Amino acid sequence: MGGEEKKNDDLEEGKTLIKEDSETKPSISTPNAVKNSKKTGIIALAANMISSVLLIIVNKRIFVSGFHYVLFLSFIHFIVTCIVLHAMLSLGFFTFRWLPLKEVAKVSGVCTVAIVAMNLSLSANTVGVYQLAKLLVIPVVVIVQYCFYGKVFSRNALLSLLLLVVGVGVATITPESGSSDVDKERDPLRFIYVLVAVVAQSFCQILIGSKQTELDASPSLLVMFQMHLNTVMILPFIPFIDNVSFSDPDSLWNFVWTGEITGVVILSCLLAGVLNISGFFVVGCFSPITYSVAGHVKTIAIIVCGVLVFAESVSPTSAFGIVLAVGGVIWWSSL
């Protein structure tokens, strides 16, 4: 009995999140099985950011070609990620063991809802509102960690995140992308999409980190289980969001697959695999806040790529926002 009580006490102690000191920046505990070094985390963060920016460029090429079946593309992304993970497993990159599907399903369910809601938000709202939804993830993550995990954030950490959010907001939510369609955006359903997307994405980032700790699972093992479940969960949404009508010439079934578009889609899937896997390592090594900060750095990088690759113009207001956002990242990194 004494040994059993001690085991239970140890389990409860492992689940306890220690309140941070007022001058420390946010983080989530890493499981003993992971123990990822800082070097591994930095490599994963770099891979995540590079693959994300390249994925935006590649996907833009796909959508310009007339392929606008967003959820089906996500479905293919999940399948390719599963294949890559099985290859990694066979090569000995990580060890397989069964995880409780009920717990993994919580992560998969929330992440699937986040993906679907984000796509609905993008299709129903302007780009400005979509960017605003992405910006709101950071403060929601902070609120959730404070309310549910007892996290305490330093004043400087909060101010640096505020500067980042304001900077990305100024850089991306411009009159050209959002404010000209005020009347269009008054449909309550559009804002419901935004609300669901923000909350789901925030919980998704937190669950990825906490479940690695709770299940004592490596990032590769957890993402392997999660991606298989995501592939199944996203299927029912495809007929409601993507055009799959047999009679419609613009539907998925009647899309003409050329050699070029097939190659670009395959490249998109490979980049998505790197993005999905590296994202779990980033959250496992650092924290959901770091993942969100990296996401907004990627947003700024996308703006720069738009100027360099697609010859898009940047207004002085957007340039000022980029400066603010970069300043917020530098400030947060120095804490």
C-alpha positions in Angstrom: 0.0 0.0 0.0 2.8 2.4 0.9 4.5 1.9 -2.5 1.2 2.4 -4.3 0.6 5.7 -2.4 4.1 6.9 -3.2 3.5 6.0 -6.9 0.3 8.1 -6.9 2.0 11.0 -5.1 4.8 10.9 -7.7 2.3 10.9 -10.5 0.4 13.9 -9.0 3.7 15.7 -8.5 4.7 15.1 -12.1 1.4 16.7 -13.3 1.8 19.7 -11.1 2.9 22.9 -13.0 5.1 25.0 -10.9 4.3 28.7 -10.8 6.9 30.7 -12.4 8.8 33.5 -10.8 7.6 37.0 -11.7 10.8 37.7 -13.6 10.9 34.5 -15.7 9.5 34.0 -19.1 6.8 31.4 -19.8 7.7 27.7 -20.5 6.1 24.3 -20.2 7.9 21.4 -18.5 9.5 18.8 -20.8 9.0 15.1 -20.2 11.9 13.0 -19.1 11.5 10.9 -22.3 12.0 13.9 -24.4 14.8 15.9 -22.7 15.4 17.8 -26.0 18.5 19.9 -25.9 18.4 23.6 -26.6 20.3 22.8 -29.8 17.6 20.4 -31.0 14.9 23.0 -30.2 16.7 25.8 -32.1 17.1 23.4 -35.2 13.4 22.5 -35.0 12.5 26.2 -34.6 14.5 27.1 -37.7 13.1 24.2 -39.7 9.6 25.2 -38.6 10.0 28.8 -39.7 11.7 28.0 -43.0 9.2 25.3 -44.0 6.3 27.6 -43.0 7.4 30.5 -45.2 8.2 28.1 -48.1 4.9 26.4 -47.7 3.1 29.8 -48.0 4.9 30.5 -51.2 4.3 27.0 -52.6 0.6 27.0 -51.6 0.2 30.4 -53.2 1.5 28.9 -56.5 -1.0 26.0 -56.0 -4.0 28.2 -55.5 -3.1 30.5 -58.4 -3.2 27.5 -60.6 -6.9 27.0 -59.7 -6.5 24.3 -57.0 -8.6 25.8 -54.2 -9.6 22.7 -52.2 -8.0 23.7 -48.9 -9.2 20.9 -46.7 -8.4 18.2 -49.2 -4.9 19.6 -49.4 -4.7 19.5 -45.6 -5.9 15.8 -45.8 -3.0 15.0 -48.2 -0.6 16.9 -45.9 -1.6 14.6 -43.0 -1.2 11.5 -45.0 2.3 12.5 -46.2 3.3 13.4 -42.6 2.2 10.0 -41.4 4.3 8.4 -44.2 7.4 10.5 -43.2 6.9 9.5 -39.5 6.7 5.8 -40.4 9.9 6.2 -42.3 11.6 7.9 -39.3 10.3 5.1 -37.1 11.8 2.4 -39.3 15.1 4.2 -39.4 15.2 4.3 -35.6 14.7 8.0 -35.1 12.3 7.3 -32.2 10.9 4.3 -30.4 7.3 3.2 -30.8 4.9 2.5 -27.9 1.2 2.6 -27.6 -0.3 5.9 -26.2 -3.8 6.1 -24.8 -5.9 7.0 -27.8 -8.4 8.8 -25.6 -5.8 11.3 -24.5 -4.3 11.7 -28.0 -7.8 12.2 -29.4 -8.2 15.3 -27.3 -5.2 16.8 -29.1 -6.3 15.6 -32.5 -9.9 16.8 -32.0 -8.9 20.3 -30.9 -6.3 20.6 -33.7 -8.8 19.4 -36.3 -11.4 22.0 -35.1 -8.7 24.6 -35.3 -7.7 23.8 -38.8 -11.3 23.7 -40.1 -12.3 26.9 -38.2 -9.2 28.7 -39.5 -10.0 27.8 -43.1 -13.7 28.7 -42.6 -12.5 32.1 -41.2 -10.3 32.7 -44.1 -13.0 31.8 -46.6 -15.7 33.8 -44.8 -13.7 36.9 -43.7 -11.2 39.3 -45.2 -7.5 38.6 -44.9 -7.3 41.3 -42.2 -9.8 39.6 -40.0 -8.0 36.3 -40.6 -4.7 37.8 -39.5 -6.4 39.3 -36.4 -7.6 35.8 -35.4 -4.0 34.6 -35.6 -2.8 37.5 -33.5 -5.4 36.8 -30.8 -3.9 33.3 -30.2 -1.0 34.7 -28.0 -3.2 36.6 -25.5 -5.6 33.7 -25.4 -2.7 31.3 -24.7 -1.6 33.6 -21.9 -5.1 33.7 -20.4 -5.6 29.9 -20.6 -2.2 29.2 -19.0 -2.9 31.7 -16.2 -6.5 30.4 -15.5 -5.9 26.6 -16.0 -2.2 26.1 -15.2 -1.5 28.8 -12.7 1.2 30.4 -14.9 2.4 33.8 -13.8 4.1 36.0 -16.4 6.5 38.8 -15.8 5.5 42.4 -16.7 8.3 42.7 -19.2 7.3 39.4 -20.9 3.7 40.6 -21.2 4.8 44.0 -22.6 7.1 42.4 -25.1 4.3 40.1 -26.3 2.0 43.2 -26.5 4.5 45.0 -28.6 4.8 42.0 -30.9 1.0 41.7 -31.3 0.6 45.4 -32.0 3.5 45.3 -34.5 2.1 42.4 -36.5 -1.4 43.9 -36.3 -0.1 47.2 -37.7 1.9 45.4 -40.4 -0.9 43.1 -41.6 -4.3 44.6 -40.8 -4.2 47.5 -43.2 -7.1 49.4 -44.7 -6.6 47.6 -48.0 -6.9 44.1 -46.4 -9.7 44.7 -43.9 -11.4 48.0 -43.2 -13.0 48.4 -46.6 -15.4 45.5 -46.0 -16.9 46.5 -42.6 -20.4 45.9 -43.7 -19.5 42.5 -45.1 -18.0 41.5 -41.8 -21.1 42.1 -39.7 -22.4 38.6 -40.3 -22.3 37.0 -36.8 -21.4 33.6 -38.2 -18.1 35.0 -39.6 -17.1 36.1 -36.1 -18.1 32.7 -34.6 -15.6 31.1 -37.0 -12.9 33.5 -35.7 -13.8 32.8 -32.1 -13.8 29.1 -32.5 -10.5 29.2 -34.5 -8.7 31.3 -31.9 -9.8 29.3 -28.9 -9.2 25.9 -30.6 -5.7 27.0 -31.9 -4.7 28.2 -28.4 -5.8 25.0 -26.7 -4.1 23.0 -29.4 -0.8 24.6 -28.8 -1.1 24.1 -25.0 -2.3 20.5 -25.3 0.7 19.6 -27.5 3.1 20.6 -24.8 1.1 19.3 -21.8 0.4 15.9 -23.4 4.1 15.4 -24.1 4.7 15.9 -20.4 1.6 13.9 -19.2 2.2 10.9 -21.5 6.0 11.1 -21.2 6.0 10.9 -25.0 8.6 12.2 -27.5 7.4 14.8 -30.0 7.7 12.3 -32.9 5.6 9.6 -31.1 2.9 12.0 -30.2 2.6 13.6 -33.6 2.6 10.2 -35.2 -0.6 9.2 -33.2 -2.1 12.7 -33.6 -1.6 12.8 -37.4 -3.3 9.4 -37.9 -6.3 10.6 -35.9 -6.3 14.0 -37.7 -6.5 12.2 -41.1 -9.7 10.4 -40.0 -11.3 13.4 -38.2 -10.9 15.9 -41.1 -12.6 13.6 -43.7 -16.2 14.4 -42.7 -15.5 18.2 -43.1 -14.2 18.0 -46.7 -17.7 17.6 -48.5 -19.0 20.6 -46.6 -16.1 23.0 -47.3 -14.5 21.8 -50.5 -16.4 21.5 -53.8 -16.7 17.7 -54.4 -19.8 17.7 -56.6 -19.5 15.3 -59.5 -21.6 17.4 -61.8 -19.7 20.7 -61.2 -16.8 21.2 -63.6 -15.0 23.3 -60.9 -15.1 20.5 -58.4 -12.3 18.4 -57.0 -13.3 15.4 -59.0 -13.0 17.3 -62.3 -9.8 19.1 -61.5 -7.1 18.5 -64.2 -3.9 17.3 -62.6 -0.9 18.4 -64.7 2.6 17.2 -64.1 3.6 20.7 -62.7 0.7 21.0 -60.3 1.2 17.4 -59.1 4.9 18.2 -58.4 4.1 21.4 -56.5 1.4 19.6 -54.4 4.0 16.9 -53.5 6.5 19.6 -52.5 3.7 21.3 -50.4 3.0 18.0 -48.7 6.7 17.4 -47.9 7.0 21.0 -46.5 3.9 20.4 -44.4 5.4 17.2 -43.0 8.5 19.2 -41.9 6.2 21.9 -40.5 4.0 19.5 -38.5 6.8 17.5 -37.0 9.1 20.4 -36.1 6.1 22.2 -34.5 5.8 19.4 -31.9 9.6 19.6 -31.2 9.3 23.4 -30.8 6.5 23.2 -28.3 8.2 20.2 -26.5 11.5 22.1 -26.2 10.1 25.5 -25.5 6.5 26.6 -24.9 3.3 27.5 -26.7 4.2 31.1 -26.4 7.5 30.5 -28.2 5.5 28.7 -30.9 3.1 31.6 -31.2 6.0 34.1 -31.3 7.7 32.1 -34.0 4.4 32.1 -35.9 4.3 35.9 -35.9 7.9 36.1 -37.0 6.9 33.9 -39.9 4.1 36.3 -40.7 6.7 39.1 -40.9 9.0 36.9 -43.0 6.0 36.2 -45.4 5.6 40.0 -45.8 9.3 40.3 -46.7 9.0 37.3 -49.1 6.0 39.0 -50.7 8.2 42.0 -51.5 11.2 40.1 -52.7 9.5 37.2 -54.5 6.2 38.5 -55.6 7.1 42.2 -55.9 4.3 43.2 -53.5 4.4 46.7 -52.1 4.7 47.5 -48.4 3.2 50.7 -47.1 5.1 52.9 -44.5 2.5 51.8 -41.9 3.3 48.1 -42.6 7.0 48.8 -42.4 6.6 50.5 -39.1 4.6 47.5 -37.9 7.4 45.1 -38.9 9.9 47.2 -36.9 7.6 47.0 -33.8 7.1 43.3 -34.2 10.9 42.5 -34.6 11.5 44.7 -31.5 9.0 42.7 -29.5 10.7 39.4 -30.5 14.1 40.7 -29.6 12.9 42.0 -26.3 11.1 38.8 -25.5 14.2 36.7 -26.4 16.4 38.8 -24.1 14.2 38.1 -21.0 
